[in-house]
């Protein structure tokens, strides 16, 4: 079987690209959390912080939420009302999901700024290497949204998750070998073939590869827990200060790799170091707590906090990276028991 891509009629050839997260949003998409197994014994505890996240988002954009039906929508409205969310800025869509991780199963919106068009790429989704079946409902969410809004949809036919890639909007995407080259995703593709898919379906020129993700990350090393673009030539990257911590060597190696990288214009990356929180455990399990799992909204940057001595330091560093937005910390101690936080839960819909 030939896995070489024909570039005819692909998003990149048609002038589409995936804009950076700081590009103005029409909306943020979410999938209402309902799966008990994702937060065993804690599902009810996450709603206050989850709804606080939505309240911050509605200060600058629409929030569009996938729900299973009227009953779930009514429960969501009740929870949102408890924290004072203005429901005029929230829209519900009866698109049932298996789980809440909209970054990974939600639509990848691409835009063409010349023609003012928007399209959706519907990557395959297999719950991070078939770890948490079933995922059939999640896998069809992008196409359902495309049909609802009358948008063209592309189907690359390979597995790709939104949390595994981060964009600078100038032709560069950051990712990790630990995730994208994992045999539980696309075992029939080599690195060069995966790069071709990224280039053609995200409209980028350059793929920069880091290595491993943080301990406790069940996604096999998503980039959104370690290194993120904050503008076209600057990244923040998490660093573990305790040499005895199991993340220390992994994150030092990532830092050294970042220092060798060059952007398309030949420039080195500006690298801003972000501390890691104190380790977070639940039932003896190390959780993937990281300040890098922030979400850049229109009017704010929402950062997970963990009741750690480093919370304020991380918020201050990120505020210096986003002078035009208010950086807001929201306690993610319960949410992270689901093994993700605000970036994992959300997917932006850009304006054209």
C-alpha positions in Angstrom: 0.0 0.0 0.0 1.3 3.4 -0.9 1.4 5.8 2.0 2.8 8.7 0.1 0.5 11.7 0.1 -0.9 13.1 -3.1 -0.9 16.9 -2.5 -3.8 17.5 -4.8 -6.7 19.3 -3.1 -5.2 19.4 0.4 -5.6 22.2 2.9 -2.1 23.6 2.4 -2.4 23.7 -1.4 -5.7 25.5 -1.0 -4.2 28.2 1.2 -5.5 27.0 4.6 -3.4 26.9 7.8 -4.0 26.3 11.5 -3.6 29.7 13.2 -1.8 30.1 16.5 -3.9 30.0 19.6 -3.6 33.8 20.2 -5.3 34.5 16.8 -8.8 35.9 17.6 -11.4 33.3 18.3 -15.0 33.1 17.2 -15.6 30.6 20.0 -14.1 28.0 22.2 -15.4 24.4 21.9 -15.8 22.1 24.9 -17.3 18.7 25.5 -19.2 18.6 28.8 -17.5 16.2 31.3 -19.7 13.3 32.2 -17.5 10.2 32.2 -17.1 8.9 35.8 -14.2 6.7 34.9 -12.2 9.7 33.8 -12.5 11.3 37.3 -13.2 8.3 39.5 -14.8 9.5 42.7 -14.2 13.1 41.8 -16.5 14.0 38.8 -18.8 16.2 40.9 -15.8 18.0 42.4 -14.5 19.3 39.0 -17.6 21.3 38.0 -17.0 24.5 40.0 -13.6 25.0 38.5 -14.7 23.8 35.0 -17.6 26.3 35.1 -15.2 29.0 36.4 -13.1 28.3 33.2 -16.2 28.9 31.1 -17.0 32.1 32.9 -13.6 33.5 32.1 -13.9 32.4 28.4 -17.3 34.1 28.1 -15.7 37.4 29.0 -14.3 37.6 25.5 -15.9 34.9 23.2 -18.7 32.4 22.7 -18.4 29.0 24.3 -19.9 26.1 22.4 -20.4 22.9 24.3 -21.1 19.4 23.1 -23.7 17.6 25.2 -25.5 14.2 24.9 -29.0 15.7 25.1 -31.4 18.0 26.9 -30.8 16.4 30.3 -27.1 17.0 30.2 -27.6 20.6 28.8 -30.0 21.3 31.7 -27.5 20.0 34.3 -24.7 22.1 32.6 -26.8 25.2 32.7 -27.5 24.6 36.4 -23.8 24.2 37.2 -22.9 27.3 35.1 -25.5 29.4 36.9 -23.9 28.5 40.2 -20.8 30.5 39.3 -22.7 33.3 37.5 -22.0 32.4 33.9 -24.0 34.6 31.4 -25.7 31.9 29.3 -26.2 34.4 26.4 -22.5 33.6 25.6 -22.9 29.8 25.7 -24.3 27.5 23.0 -25.1 23.8 23.4 -24.9 21.3 20.6 -26.4 17.8 20.8 -23.3 16.0 19.8 -22.8 13.1 22.3 -19.2 12.3 23.3 -17.5 9.5 25.1 -15.3 11.9 27.1 -14.4 15.6 27.8 -11.0 16.0 26.0 -12.1 18.3 23.2 -8.5 19.3 22.4 -7.9 15.8 21.1 -11.3 14.8 19.6 -12.6 18.2 18.6 -12.3 19.9 15.2 -9.1 21.3 13.9 -10.2 24.6 12.3 -8.1 26.0 9.5 -8.5 29.4 7.8 -7.7 31.0 4.5 -7.2 34.7 5.2 -7.3 35.6 1.5 -10.7 34.0 0.7 -12.1 34.4 4.3 -12.9 30.7 4.3 -12.8 28.2 7.2 -12.5 24.4 7.0 -12.3 21.5 9.4 -9.8 18.7 9.5 -11.2 15.6 11.0 -8.1 13.6 12.1 -8.6 10.0 13.3 -9.0 9.6 17.1 -8.2 6.4 19.0 -8.2 7.6 22.7 -4.4 7.9 22.9 -3.5 4.5 21.4 -6.7 2.6 22.2 -6.2 3.1 26.0 -9.8 4.1 26.8 -12.4 2.5 24.6 -15.1 3.2 23.5 -14.2 6.4 21.5 -16.6 6.1 18.6 -18.6 9.1 19.5 -15.5 11.3 20.1 -14.1 10.2 16.7 -17.0 11.7 14.7 -17.3 15.1 16.5 -15.3 17.2 14.0 -17.4 16.0 11.0 -20.7 16.6 13.0 -19.6 20.1 13.7 -18.6 20.7 10.1 -22.0 19.4 8.9 -23.8 21.6 11.4 -22.0 24.8 10.2 -21.8 23.8 6.5 -18.0 23.7 6.5 -15.9 21.7 4.1 -14.2 18.8 6.0 -10.9 17.0 5.2 -10.3 13.4 6.4 -6.5 12.6 6.5 -7.2 9.1 7.6 -4.5 9.0 10.3 -4.6 9.5 14.1 -3.6 12.9 15.3 -4.5 14.7 18.6 -4.7 18.5 19.1 -2.6 18.3 22.3 0.3 16.8 20.5 1.0 19.9 18.3 1.6 23.6 19.0 1.8 26.3 16.4 3.5 29.7 16.0 1.3 30.8 13.1 4.4 31.4 10.9 4.8 27.9 9.4 6.3 26.1 12.4 4.7 23.3 14.6 6.2 21.8 17.7 5.6 18.2 18.6 7.2 15.1 20.3 8.6 11.9 19.0 7.2 10.1 22.1 3.7 10.7 20.9 3.7 11.0 17.1 6.1 8.2 16.5 4.4 5.9 19.0 3.4 2.6 17.4 0.0 2.8 19.0 -1.0 5.7 16.7 0.1 5.3 13.1 2.4 2.2 13.0 2.4 2.2 9.2 4.0 5.7 8.9 7.6 6.8 9.5 8.7 10.2 10.7 9.0 11.7 7.2 5.5 10.5 6.2 4.0 12.0 9.4 5.8 15.3 8.7 4.1 15.3 5.2 0.7 14.9 6.9 1.4 17.7 9.3 2.6 20.0 6.6 -0.3 19.3 4.2 -3.2 19.2 6.6 -2.1 21.9 9.1 -0.6 24.2 6.4 2.9 24.4 8.0 6.4 24.3 6.6 8.6 23.1 9.5 8.2 20.5 12.2 10.3 20.8 15.3 10.6 17.6 17.4 11.1 17.3 21.1 11.5 14.0 22.9 9.6 12.7 25.9 6.7 14.2 27.8 6.3 14.4 31.6 5.8 11.5 34.0 2.1 10.6 34.5 1.0 11.8 31.0 -1.1 9.0 29.6 -1.1 10.6 26.1 2.5 9.4 25.6 4.0 12.9 25.7 1.7 15.6 24.5 3.5 18.9 23.8 0.9 21.0 25.6 2.3 19.7 28.9 5.9 20.7 28.3 6.5 23.5 25.7 4.2 26.1 24.2 4.6 29.0 21.8 3.6 32.3 23.3 4.4 34.3 20.2 5.9 33.5 16.8 9.5 33.2 18.0 9.1 32.6 21.8 8.3 29.4 23.8 7.8 28.7 27.4 9.1 25.4 28.5 8.6 23.7 31.9 11.7 22.9 34.0 11.9 20.8 37.1 14.2 22.3 39.8 14.5 19.3 42.0 17.3 17.1 40.6 15.9 14.0 42.4 12.5 14.4 40.6 11.8 11.9 37.8 10.9 14.8 35.4 14.3 16.5 35.9 16.3 14.8 33.2 13.4 14.6 30.7 12.8 18.4 30.9 16.5 19.3 30.9 16.9 17.2 27.7 13.9 19.1 26.1 15.5 22.4 27.1 18.8 21.5 25.5 17.0 20.4 22.3 15.1 23.7 22.2 18.4 25.6 22.3 19.5 23.9 19.1 16.4 24.6 17.2 16.1 27.3 14.4 13.0 28.8 13.0 12.3 29.2 9.3 14.0 32.6 9.3 17.1 31.1 10.8 16.5 32.6 14.3 17.0 30.8 17.5 13.9 30.4 19.7 13.5 32.8 22.6 13.1 30.3 25.5 11.4 31.3 28.8 11.6 28.7 31.6 8.5 27.9 33.6 8.7 26.0 36.9 6.9 22.8 37.5 4.4 22.6 40.4 5.2 20.4 43.3 4.3 16.8 42.4 0.6 16.0 42.6 -0.4 12.5 43.5 -3.8 10.9 43.9 -4.3 7.3 45.2 -0.5 6.9 44.8 -0.5 7.9 41.1 1.7 10.7 39.8 -0.5 13.1 37.9 0.7 15.2 34.9 0.4 18.5 36.6 2.0 21.3 34.5 1.6 25.0 34.1 2.2 24.6 30.4 -1.4 23.3 30.0 -2.8 26.9 29.8 -5.4 28.1 27.3 -5.0 31.3 25.4 -8.5 32.9 25.1 -9.5 36.2 23.5 -9.5 38.2 26.7 -7.5 36.0 29.1 -5.0 33.2 29.5 -6.3 30.5 31.9 -3.6 28.7 33.8 -4.0 25.5 35.9 -2.8 25.9 39.5 -2.2 23.2 42.0 -2.0 24.7 45.5 1.8 24.7 45.0 4.5 27.2 46.1 5.2 27.8 42.4 1.7 28.8 41.4 2.3 32.5 41.8 5.7 32.4 40.1 4.3 30.6 37.1 1.4 33.1 36.8 3.8 36.0 37.0 6.0 34.5 34.2 3.1 33.9 32.0 1.6 37.3 32.6 4.9 38.8 31.3 4.4 36.7 28.1 0.9 38.0 27.5 0.9 41.7 28.2 -2.4 42.2 26.3 -4.3 39.5 28.2 -5.1 38.9 31.8 -3.5 35.7 33.1 -5.9 33.9 35.5 -5.1 30.9 37.6 -7.8 28.4 38.3 -7.3 25.5 40.8 -6.8 22.3 38.8 -6.1 20.0 41.7 -9.3 18.0 41.1 -9.4 18.4 37.3 -5.9 17.0 36.9 -7.1 13.7 38.4 -8.6 13.2 34.9 -4.9 13.4 33.6 -5.4 16.7 31.7 -6.4 20.3 32.4 -7.7 23.5 30.6 -5.8 23.2 27.3 -6.7 19.5 27.0 -10.4 20.3 27.6 -10.7 23.1 25.0 -10.4 23.7 21.3 -10.4 27.1 19.7 -12.5 28.1 16.7 -10.5 31.0 15.0 -12.1 34.0 13.3 -11.4 34.4 9.6 
